[in-house]
């Protein structure tokens, strides 16, 4: 690099609002306390104070799906100012949800579905998410050196008209990629919803596995993408199940192609142990905190 000038500024401590803290020779934690504090100062005003929520409550209530559905059906057109205010706070929350706080990913994802149709109830829901973040702003993703291989999990929630796909990929004992997404078509069975979720997650699995192998962080074996539905696993491995699956759009069989090409494996995981469940529904109480601590490696 004779023609290039580079300056060594030392160990990374902050990047685009994400703070990097070492907790030992083999542990690093990513968090956004300063960014969250700035958000709280901007949005918790005299008119919308910081909600004093009990520490045992999560970022959303179980009725958030209904609130979004009602907003989408509401004939009352919100003002341009209301839309801007809602989009502003949800956009700010989205930056934490996609960087260091998978624990608010589901709640923020649901709010994003009503970006152009905000209601007072949804604004209160957004402030609740921010209130949760403000109370837990020092939490973050805690990565710890481990011999465990990169793996992923996918899941779906078939309790609503358009199911929600959820996925998470774990490495060094914490999540490195996650997300939740509304499925584009109506699933006629839980098996179909799971196949659609697995196909969506398998795209990320192939990308991450390729990158891990290039960095020599993974062995040559196909990556594991765990699914908690035996019928979906059977379809991923058995192309002969045509009678029960002929109505499913071809693009949703990407997971089958990935298995046939030996790019991924699809082993079974019990529903209780499926971390991706965290991204498909509004979990409450102990279950929410149990999965949060596993996914973020909170000690």
C-alpha positions, 0 to 999 in steps of 0.5 A, a space after each residue: 500500500 505504498 500509494 495509500 495513506 492510512 491511519 490506525 485510530 486504534 481499536 474500534 469503539 463506535 461506528 454510526 451510533 453503535 458502541 463496541 465494548 470489550 468485556 474480556 479477551 474473548 467477549 465483545 458487546 454491541 449496544 446503542 445507549 447514546 442513540 437511544 438516549 437521544 431518541 428518548 429526549 427527542 420524542 418524550 416531551 411534555 405532551 408524550 412523556 416517557 411511559 412508566 412501564 413495569 420492568 417485567 413488560 416487553 416492548 408491545 402488547 399482544 393486541 399489536 396485530 389488531 391495532 395494525 389491522 384496524 389502522 389499515 381499515 380505518 377510513 379516517 385519513 391522518 394529517 400530514 403532520 401525524 404521518 410525519 411524526 409516526 414515520 419519524 419515530 418508527 424510522 428511528 426505532 427501526 435503526 435500533 431493531 436492525 442493528 443491536 436490538 432484535 428484541 424490538 424487531 417484531 414490534 417495530 416490524 408490525 408498526 412499519 405495516 401502518 406507516 401511512 395510516 397511523 392512529 393514536 393507538 399506534 403512536 402510543 405503541 411506538 412510544 411504548 417500544 421507545 420506553 422499553 428501549 430507554 429502560 434497557 438501553 445498556 443491553 446489546 448483542 454480546 458475542 463470546 468466542 465459541 466453537 459452535 458453528 453458524 446456524 439458523 432457525 426459521 418459523 412462522 405464525 399461522 394465526 393471522 390471515 397473512 402469516 409472519 415469517 421469522 428467522 434468526 442466525 446465531 454465531 458466537 452465542 448471539 444473533 448476527 442476522 434476524 428479521 420478520 416479514 409479512 408473507 405475501 400470500 395466504 397460507 392454507 396450512 401451517 406446513 405451507 407457512 413454514 415452507 414459505 418461512 424456510 425458503 425466505 430464511 434459506 436465502 440469508 443462510 446461503 449468503 452467511 454460510 458463503 461468507 463464513 466459509 470465505 473467512 474460514 469461520 465455518 467447516 465445509 459441511 452445509 449450514 443447518 437451518 432448523 425448522 419446527 414442522 416435520 411436514 415442512 422438513 419432509 417437503 424440503 427433502 422429498 420432491 414427490 409430495 406433489 398432491 399436497 403442495 401443487 398449489 404452493 407457488 414455485 418460488 416458495 420451494 427455494 429451500 428444497 433447491 438449496 437442500 438438493 444442492 447441499 447448500 443447507 440442511 433442514 433439521 428439526 427443532 422443538 417449537 419450545 427451542 425455536 429461537 425464531 418464534 421470537 420474531 413471529 408473534 408478540 410474546 409476553 412475560 417470561 417467554 419473551 425474556 427467556 428468548 431475548 436473553 438467549 438471542 442476545 446472549 444476555 448474562 
